Amino acid sequence: MPIKIPNNLPAAEILNRENIFFMTETRAMTQDIRALRVLIMNLMPTKIETETQFARVLGNSPIQIELELIAPSNREFKNTSHEHMLSFYKTFDDVKDQTFDGLIITGAPVEHMDFEEVDYWDELVELMDWSKIHVHSTLYVCWGAQAGLYHHYGIRKVQLDKKLFGVFPHHVERQNYILFRGMDDEFFIPHSRHTTILREDVDAVPELTVMASSDEAGIYAIKTDNGREIYLFGHAEYDWDTLKKEYDRDTSQGKPIEIPKNYYPNDDPTQTPVVRWRSCGHLIYSNWINYFLYQTTPYDITHIKNNNQWAYPPTEDNWNE
């Protein structure tokens, strides 16, 4: 089954060129099936690029997914047209009476600010609290992961001495955990951030378990006991040229930035970047859809509000290969 996207969403043209199976709302109306409902809070300024990246990895699944896009209310988005926002985005108030199988909270370019200084922080807090009742599994990504850990568990972000920028090798710490089922012993994930969290702060919270990490980039993936919250600190959804665009932008503006590590052949930015993360990115999101949404969500989606205990908790004990 394909991912279901709004009619005329710009991502459709890109996904079609890449032979990724998707379905428009109109066509999906003819399908007699209960699609998984996934909500994305898109906090990135490049809305169209970000929604396309997530649609791509979510669409690599045999399960039909209905995508809903929201963004912070009462804000102007200078990098995305007003018409696009009106056509394809809702606000949290528009969806808060609904239930969803999955929620993705994206990264955001506000990591130099304290969380409470972000102008949509109160709205994001309301969304995170709401998700505990109205969402079956929530995926927090990059700054979104830092925000979630800070709000739910009081874990503070820490400023790095220099920007973590590049594509870094990672390893799985819990070999049988199903989010990483099928992964190689070493896999690569892009990172682009100025802040991090400390391992000792995470280990001090009994409800949290580190699932994957990097010797250079630090923690990559954290889960709660029942897996209803998953925190990812890299960008497995990135396009092949996302880091290139960031590097080119900063160099053109005269900003200090190092060449992204393990990205260009011979660290030569005139050459085409080498993609090392595409396969694992698709696998991670496919596993999330399969094991954390499809396998455990109630058929009647309204029952999510009362589904504090999953029917088949995805733990290492009962999901071993």
Disulfide bonds with the S-S distance in Angstrom:
none
